[in-house]
Amino acid sequence: MADKILFIREVADRLGRSEGQLRWMIQQGTAPKHAKIAGRICFRESEVEAFIEQAFEATEATA
């Protein structure tokens, strides 16, 4: 089964960020893996979930 494709608004909501903050993360290279398809920035749902999981793992490693 293929991953669901998410767009800026959906990913920003999942990360608890504004769309502007997510765009800034993209420019800084700190956002989940993404691609531009038909002029829109898209994310695979699995990449966003992996990004969140990595954040928890990094926090647990330093605690």
N, C-alpha and C positions, 0 to 999 in steps of 0.2 A: 504494500500500500504506500502510495506516495505521501510525502509530507505535505501538510497544509502550508500554503504560502500566506505569510502575514505582511502587513504594510505598516508604515511608520506609526500610525495612530494606535494600532493593536499592540505593537511591541512597546510603545511608550506606556500604554496602560498597564501592561504586564510588569514592566520594570518600575512602575510608580514614578515615571518621569514625564515631563511635558514633551511635546513633539520637538520643540526647539532644543531642549536638553539632549534628546536622542540624536538630533542632527549634529550637535556639537560633539557628542561622543563619536559619531561616525568620522567627523573631520579629525579628531584626535587619535583615532585608531583604537578606541576603547570600547566600541560597540560590538554586539554579536556579529558573527560572520554574515555578510549580506551581499546582494548583487543588484544591479540595475537592469530591470527588464522592462522594455517598452517605455523607458523614461521614468519609471517608478522604482524607488528603492524597496526591495523585497527581502524578506527573511524567511528561512525555513523554520518551521515550528520547532524541530528538533535542535537546531542551532541555538535558538533562544533558550530552550530548556537546558541545554548543556552549559550555556553562559551563566545561567542562574545557579546551576549545580556547582560549577567551578568557583563561583563567588562564595558559596557556603563552605566548600572544601578549603579554600584559602583562609577563611575566617577560622575554621576549626583548627587548622594547622598552626596558626599563630596564637591560639588561645591556650 
